[in-house]
Amino acid sequence: MPNKVLTTIKPRKYQQEIYENCKNKNCLVVLPTGIGKTLIALMLTINRQKTCPGTKSLFLAPTRPLAEQHLDYFQKYLPELFAQLTLFTGKIPANKRKQLWETSDIIFSTPQCISNDLKNNLYNLNEVNLLIEDECHRCLKNYAYTYVAQQYKEQAENPRILGLTASPGTDKKTINQIAENLGIESIELRTRESDDVKEYLQDLEFKVIKLEFPEEFKEITKLIKNLYEKKVKELKNRKLIFRPANKISLLEVQGRIMKAISSGNKNFNYFAGASACAQAIKLSHLIELLQTQTLHTSLEYMKSIFDQANKNKSKAAKQIAKNPNFNQVYIKTQELIAKNIEHPKLLELKSIIEDLIKKNPKNKTIVFSQYRGTVSKICYELNQILNINAKVFVGQAKKAEGGLSQKQQQEIMNEFRQGKTNIICATSIGEEGLDIPEVNSVVFYEPIPSAIRSIQRRGRTARLIKGKLIILLTKETLDEIFYYASIAKEKRMYRAIGSIKRDLDDRKSLEIKKKENQQTLFKS
């Protein structure tokens, strides 16, 4: 049926097969980024609009630019008079949204906008024939996706749910929770290696570049590690931490201590432990910056600790700032920068980009990094290279940090599509949903321990043209730990999805057998 409406685009075999399954069941579709999840959503929307005339379809995406992107896609391929397509944003007055809801057939929105409207009783979801949640790995806990899905399951007269993601999570419990929140009855999983998918994909050249961690860097990192280990030892002596110390376990301990203090516990052990824990967290972050980022980023963080100490904003910062070893690290870092010494990954990255642009003057690259400070430094350094026009691509402003509005983000992406900008230096904002099919190469400035984010990053290249994926890794540092953690989590994710898929299929088989047995009994 959709094929009669879609005259300018033809679904691939796997898209058609997935769509056929989604017609009859609430489906979770797990597909690598850039191989056509939106077309499946479009085909299902056409089917639901035709089989349930006079009802609505609701397409949710986590950000407004992504919702707009889906709207543009539908407008491009649907006949002009097929349906009334509308974009909902928080900028449209509530009474106007209420009117638009009445006259719209297919609505594109962020989940927050719909969630707020439902809570304010502007409309309900009883006439919605299809709920699509893009990047549905967010459908957990208190995120608006979860609330909207729950309301939809309760209110809709003829419900159908489609969850889309490249990576739903790494453990069975999380994926099960997403499936439960969405009322999922079937899972459709494909990877780049799936037989029916790989024939459509471009070659992806994958390379991990392992670099030595310089001796000067090791020396200053060792000084900070000694301080860090003293604070961890103090927490252990105070019987406040029992697991191996890392950023996650320290944050958990901090949360537990603060909860005890805020509930009125005056035990001195908690107050002393709170200080030691706060210091350990700051020192842990500095170790990560020194090992995996740039000296410039590390120096800026040390300056922020001094600033917090001078302004009496943090007791932990005051304790760190007066420590001789910390001051020694600060001075040594300044000296290295004065000698034009930087992290080897930054130097390697410049060499990679120079080589790429020499081989192909039209080359487009996205460089990903965890931290805004690193992204800014990378962008500055790459712009020193001939024929490079690099732009920083970060999320909206948080507190005192500089950020980009959604309008500025879209302007940068348009320049990148047109070739005016040939390098995007992005934080995690560039990982989800960007429709940029012509990226020649993606560089991870550092490996990340999150399988979800790693998969999202990789999906930025090798879509319509051949692509390169390069990961920079500093040996004997957190980079190595993060790299192998991500690989292990991704393997676990596919095992978990496979297990849940089998559970759902077995449950369906049991229901069918039960129904058949009941029919047999009834006939006899």
Secondary structure, 3 states (H helix, E strand, C coil): CHHHHCCCCCCCHHHHHHHHHHCCCCEEEECCCCCCHHHHHHHHHHHHHHHCCCCEEEEECCCHHHHHHHHHHHHHHCCCCCCCEEECCCCCCHHHHHHHHHHCCEEEECHHHHHHHHHCCCCCCCCEEEEEEECHHHCCCCCHHHHHHHHHHHHCCCCCEEEEECCCCCCHHHHHHHHHHHCCCEEEECCCCCHHHHCCCCCEEEEEEEECCCHHHHHHHHHHHHHHHHHHHHHHHCCCCCCCCCHHHHHHHHHHHHHHHHCCCCCHHHHHHHHHHHHHHHHHHHHHHHHHCCHHHHHHHHHHHHHHHHCCCCHHHHHHHCCHHHHHHHHHHHHHHHCCCCCHHHHHHHHHHHHHHHHCCCCCEEEECCCHHHHHHHHHHHCCCCCCCEEEECCCCCCCCCCCCHHHHHHHHHHHHHCCCCEEEECHHHCCCCCCCCCCEEEECCCCCCHHHHHHHHCCCCCCCCEEEEEEEECCCHHHHHHHHHHHHHHHHHHHHHHHHHHHHHHHHHHHHHHHHHHHHHHC
